[in-house]
Amino acid sequence: MKIAIIGSHQVGKTSLAEELLEHLPDYSLNIEPYYQLEAAGFEFSGTPNAEDFVEQFNFSSKLILQPADNVIFDRCALDIMAYLNVLDPNGDIQSYYKSAQTIMSEIDLLVFVPIEDPDRIAEHLITFPKLRGQVDEVLHNWVDDFGTEVIEVHGSLSDRVDQVLRRINS
């Protein structure tokens, strides 16, 4: 099963992915494309920009299309595309959207981690709060558009893990 954990930044995707690995020993974790590209020597700009997210979208797409079983993706082409849409609203998002339809057909389960109300992250700790909220809103609008099964998780980390495990085991 290919599972993608999506959401805006600072919502707990990585924590959820890492905790799920503790309960799913047959799975591997595909860390966020940003960190993989950075480790490979890609130099990102100091502030989020569309060009950086185009690179991440392309990288994520390649990873998802590789044959693999039992993998968890910490972020995927869908949430990266949401950042592109927010950062470059006049860009050609339709071409990415069409590509994402094919790419997302490879994902068996989308785990959407939204911003909760009240927010679980203290306001003063949030980087780029406006961008974070805008991406969350786009994801709420798009998450059901790709024919991939979606589970939206809420609550504490253990609550979120339990929600995903219940879905996987059902």
C-alpha positions in Angstrom: 0.0 0.0 0.0 1.2 3.5 -0.8 0.2 6.0 1.8 0.7 9.8 1.4 0.5 12.1 4.3 -0.4 15.6 3.2 -1.1 19.0 4.7 0.4 22.4 5.1 3.6 22.9 7.0 3.8 22.5 10.7 0.7 20.4 11.1 2.4 17.2 12.3 2.9 15.2 9.1 6.4 14.1 9.8 5.5 13.2 13.4 2.6 11.1 12.2 4.7 9.4 9.5 7.4 8.5 12.0 5.0 7.2 14.5 3.2 5.1 11.9 6.5 3.4 11.1 6.6 2.2 14.7 3.3 0.4 14.2 3.9 -0.7 10.5 7.3 -2.3 10.5 6.9 -3.6 7.0 6.7 0.0 5.7 9.4 2.4 4.7 9.3 6.2 4.9 9.9 8.4 2.0 10.9 11.7 3.6 9.7 15.0 2.4 11.1 15.9 -1.1 12.5 19.2 0.2 14.9 17.3 2.5 15.8 14.7 -0.1 16.6 17.4 -2.6 18.5 19.5 0.0 20.6 16.4 0.9 21.4 15.9 -2.8 22.7 19.5 -3.0 19.8 21.4 -4.4 19.9 25.0 -3.0 16.5 26.4 -2.1 15.8 30.1 -1.8 15.4 31.6 1.7 11.7 32.2 1.2 9.2 29.8 -0.4 8.9 30.4 -4.2 7.2 28.7 -7.1 10.5 27.5 -8.7 11.5 25.6 -5.6 8.0 23.9 -5.5 8.2 23.0 -9.2 11.4 21.1 -8.4 9.8 19.4 -5.4 6.7 18.5 -7.5 8.8 16.9 -10.2 10.9 15.0 -7.6 7.8 13.8 -5.7 6.1 12.7 -8.9 9.1 10.5 -9.8 9.2 8.9 -6.3 5.4 8.1 -6.4 5.6 6.6 -9.8 8.4 4.2 -8.8 7.2 0.7 -8.2 7.0 0.1 -4.4 4.9 -1.5 -1.8 4.3 -0.5 1.8 5.7 3.0 1.6 4.6 6.1 3.5 5.3 9.5 1.7 5.8 12.5 4.0 4.2 15.0 1.6 3.5 14.3 -2.0 2.8 16.0 -5.3 -0.7 17.1 -4.2 0.3 19.3 -1.3 3.3 20.6 -3.2 0.9 21.6 -6.0 -1.2 23.5 -3.4 1.9 25.5 -2.5 2.5 26.2 -6.2 -1.1 27.4 -6.6 -0.8 29.8 -3.7 2.7 31.1 -4.5 2.0 31.6 -8.3 -1.7 32.1 -8.7 -1.2 33.2 -12.3 0.9 30.1 -13.2 -0.2 27.2 -15.3 -1.6 25.2 -12.4 -3.8 23.2 -14.8 -0.9 21.4 -16.3 0.3 20.3 -12.8 -3.3 19.4 -11.9 -3.5 17.1 -15.0 -0.2 15.5 -14.1 -1.3 15.1 -10.5 -4.3 13.1 -11.6 -2.1 10.4 -13.1 0.4 10.6 -10.2 -2.2 10.4 -7.5 -3.7 7.3 -9.0 -0.6 5.5 -7.6 -1.5 6.5 -4.0 -3.8 4.0 -2.2 -4.6 6.2 0.8 -4.2 10.0 1.4 -3.9 11.0 5.0 -4.9 14.7 5.2 -3.6 16.5 8.3 -5.4 19.8 8.4 -4.8 22.9 10.6 -7.0 22.3 13.6 -9.1 24.8 15.5 -7.7 25.6 17.9 -4.4 25.3 16.2 -2.0 22.8 17.8 1.0 25.0 17.1 1.5 28.2 19.1 1.1 31.2 16.8 4.5 32.6 17.5 6.2 29.3 16.4 4.5 29.3 12.9 6.6 30.2 10.0 4.8 31.8 7.1 1.4 31.7 8.8 -0.5 33.2 5.9 1.0 30.7 3.4 0.2 27.9 5.8 -3.5 28.9 6.0 -3.8 29.4 2.3 -2.3 26.0 1.5 -4.6 24.4 4.0 -7.6 26.0 2.4 -6.6 24.8 -1.1 -6.0 21.3 0.2 -9.5 21.3 1.7 -10.9 22.2 -1.7 -8.8 19.7 -3.7 -8.3 16.6 -1.5 -11.3 14.7 -2.9 -10.6 15.6 -6.6 -8.3 12.8 -7.5 -10.2 9.6 -6.9 -7.9 8.5 -4.1 -9.3 7.4 -0.8 -8.8 10.1 1.8 -8.9 10.1 5.6 -8.7 13.4 7.4 -7.1 12.9 10.8 -7.6 15.1 14.0 -6.6 15.1 17.6 -3.4 14.1 19.4 -0.6 12.2 17.6 -1.8 9.0 19.2 -5.4 9.7 18.0 -4.2 10.4 14.5 -2.1 7.2 14.5 -5.2 5.2 15.7 -7.4 6.7 13.0 -4.9 5.7 10.2 -4.3 2.2 11.6 -8.1 1.6 11.9 -8.5 2.5 8.3 -5.5 0.3 7.2 -6.8 -2.6 9.2 -10.4 -2.3 8.0 
